[in-house]
């Protein structure tokens, strides 16, 4: 099937934002502009990524389909869970124990992706599925035991976005891609960015992460926690919609990145963890050269997207290079 440059462009921008978000994560308390960019990115980059994943998903209908999901998602998750545990332990002396049930860092996405495909069996009704998925997510916020274990909290928090993507059809994206929508998208995203700059708070990031319950997010009574989460859904939904309105429709210089987002997602953490433990962050704080934080993700993606390296990455993942 011929690749659609629109979706490759969307995925390319999103993977850049993923790496940027992880790069900024440890510096958000140092500078208000860094915090603003960080919160702005997290307002839509994972919902948009997950929505695209849902759009290209297919409901599991046989044992063969289930095995495909296991081979494509669960096995790479287990392999990288082992590799990253050893990487942190041996190179950086981090006191962590190996566990399959609590994903390391960004690996939560893989185990959640597997669960989302399974959940389609239950929430596949176009009439009630989305509403039911949101209700379940709102209720789960009251259950403190549903947390990062098997990434369950994030799984249910982001599942409505996956389900929306699964329900969308090409005609919906054709409407979104209208030039008039692009103007609206830029305007609204500008307003969202300005709103975050003036009113944003570091506590917002936990709401955007979706990894903990209301008790950890709200001081005092949690009775109305579901209202806060509904507002977060509306906020993230609006930002996500506007992002898709401004995505370029034609093949451009970074389009090819869209075909290798998985390998960049899985391998960028090796480089970034090394950067975390180097002198670079201390130097940035001391010198105030915060622009370097925006150079780092570009360099990481440039390295990981070189053809010889991509070949090795794909070989390790057991997948064929996209052409």
N, C-alpha and C positions, 0 to 999 in steps of 0.2 A: 504494500500500500504506500502511495506517495505521501511523504511527510508534509504536514501543513505548517508553513513558516510562522503562522500566527501563534500556534501553540508552542512551537520551538522557541520563538521569541519570548513568550510568556515564561516558559520554564527557564530560559537562559537568564532573564532578569531576576527571577525568583531565586535561582541558585546563587547568584551574586549577592543578593540580599541576605540569604541564609548565612553565607560566609561572613558578610559584613556584620550581621547581627551578633554572631559568635565572637567576632573580633572586638566589637565594642562592649561586650557583656561585662568585662571586668574594669571598665573605665567610666561607667555611667554616673558614678558619684563624683567624678572629677570635673565635669564641665556640663553646663546646662544644655549646650548645643548637642553634645554627645548623647545626653539623655533624651532630648527631643527626637533626634534621628533614630535612636534605638527604639523608642516607643512607637514612632511612626512606622518603622519597618515591621515591628511585631503586630501592628494593628491589622496587617493584611497578608504578609508574605506566606505564613503557614496556611491560613485559610484558603488562599489562592492556590497554593501548591496542592493542597488536599483536594480542592474542588476539581482541579485538572486530573488528579489521580482517579477521582470518582467518575469523571466524564469518560475516561478510557477503560473503566472497569467493566467486567462482565460477570453476571451472577453465576455462582458455582452451581452446575447442574449435574455433575457426575463425579465419580472418584478420580477420574483423570484430571478434571478441572481442579479438584482439591490438591492433587499431587503437584500440579503446575504451580499453585500458590505456595506450597511448601518448599518446592525447589527454588522458586524465584525469590521468596521473601524470608521464610523461617530459617532455611539452611544458611544463607548469608548472614542473617542476624546472629545465629549461634557462633558461626566462625568469627565474626568481627567482635562479638562479645568476649570471646576467648582472647583474641589478638589484643584488643584494647586493654583488657585486664592485665595481661602480661606486660604490655607497653608501659602502663602507668606504674606497675609494681617494679619492674626491672630497671627502667630508665630514670624514673623520677621518684622512686622509693615511696610511692603513695600507699598508705595502709588500707588497701581495699582487698576484699575477698571475692573470689569468683562466684557468680550467681547467674543463672539463666533468667531468673524471675524478675530482676530489677535491671532494666536496660541502662547501659553506660551512655551518658551524655545524649547525643542526638540519635542514638540507635533506637530510641523510643518510637521513632517514626516507622521503622520496619515492623515491629511487633503490632503497632496500632494498625498499620496498613493491612496486615494479615487479618486482624480482628474485624476491620471495616468490611472486608470482602465476605467474611463469615456472617456478619450482621445483616448484610443485604438479604439473606434468606428470610429474616424476620421482618425487616423494615422496607420491603420492596413495593408495598402498596403506594401508588402515586397519590391516592386520595388522603390517606392518613399517615403514611410512613414518616414524613418530615415532622409533622406536628407531634407524633408519638416520640420520635427521637429527641426532640427538644424537651419534651416533658420529662423523659427519663433522665436527661442531662441535668435539668433543674433539680430533680429529686436527689440525684446522686451527690449533689453539692452538700447535702445534709448528712451524708454518710462518710464520716471521717476515715473509715477503714479502706475506702476506695481511694487509693492514692497512686504512687508511682509503681506499685507492685503490678507487674505485667503491663505497666503504662495504662491501667484501666481508667484513671481519671481523665487523662488526655484523650484516650480513645473515645469515651462518651462525649467529652466536651467538643471535640472537632468532628465527630461523626455527622452532624447535620450538614456541614460543608461538603463532606464526601458524598452524602446522599443527594444534595442539590446537584452536584456535578454529575452524578449517575443519572438523574432524571432529565438533565438538560439535553437538548438536541442541537444539531448543527444550525438550525434556523434561529435558535435563540442567540447563538454567538454571532450569526450574520447580522442580527439586529443590533447587538452590542457594539459591533465594529463600525457602525455608522459614524461619519465625521462629526455630526452634531453631538453625539454622545461623548466623543473625545474631548470636546470643549468643556462639556459639563464635568467630565472626569477630572481634567486638570484643575478646574475651578474648585470642585469639592475637595480634592486631595490637598490643594493649597490651604483651604479653610481648616481641614483636619490638622494639617501640620502646624498652622498658626495656633489653633486651639490647644494642641499638645504643648506648644512652647509656652503659652501663657498660663495654662491651667494644669498641665500634666504633672504627675507625681510618680516617684519611683515605685510606689505600691501598685501602680497600674500594671506593671509587668507581670505580676503573679496572676492577675485576672486574665491577661493575654496568654499566659502559659497554659492555663487550664489544668494544672497538675495537683492542686490541693483543694480542700473543701472550704465552705463558707467560714467555718470556725477559725481557720488560719488567715482568712482574708478580712474579716470584719471584727472590729472591736465592739464588744457588747452583744446585744441580741442578734441572732442570725435568722430570725423569723422571716425577714423580708430579703433574704439573700437571693432568692430566685428573681426578684425584681432587678437587682444589680446585674445578675448574669444575663437577663433578657436585654438590658441596655447594652451590655458588652457585645452580645450577639448582633444587635442592630448596628452598633458602631463599627464592628469588624466587617459585618456584611456590607455596609455602605462603602467602606474603604476598599473591600475586595472587588465589588462591582465597578467602582471607579477605576481600579487598576486595570481590569480587563477592557475598559473603554479606551485606555490610552496605549495599549500594547500595539506596536507596529504590525501591520498586516503583511508586509512584503519581506522577502529575504534581505537581510542586512548583515553587517560585518560580524555580529555576535550570534547569529542564528544557529550556527553549528553547535554551540554550547548546549542547546536544548536537547540534543540527542545523547548527551553524556552526563546528565544531571545526577544520575544515581552514583556513578563512580566518583564524581566530585564530592557529592554528599558524604560518601563513606570514607573517602581518603583525606579530605581536607582537615579532619580532626587530628591526624598524625602531625601535620605541619604546624597547626595552630597550637597544639599542646606544647610543642617544642618552643614556639614563640612565647607562650605564656611563661615558660620556665627560664627564659633567657633574660638578658639585660634590657631588652627593647622596651618593655612596659615601664620599667623604672626610669629609663632615659626619657621616655615621652612625658612622664609626669614631671620630672625635674626640669626639662627644657621647654615644656608647653607646646611641643611640636605635634599637636593632635591630628594634623592632616595625615600623618604617617598611618594612623589607624584606617584611613581610607585607601591607602596605597597597599597595605598588607593583603587584603582580600583579592585585589587585582593581581598581585604577584602570585598568590596561592593558586588562583584559577588559571593564570597563564601557565604555570608549571604543570598543573594537573591535566591541562588540556592539550599538551604537546602530544603529537601522534605516537611517538615511541613509548611514552609513559602511559597513554591511554591503552595501547596494546597490552602492556603488562597488567594494567588495572583490570581490563576486560578478561584477560586470561585467568587472573586470580579469582574473578567473580564467576567464571565459567559462562560468559555471555559473548555473543558475536558483536563486533564493532558495527555501529550503524553507518550506513553509507548514503 
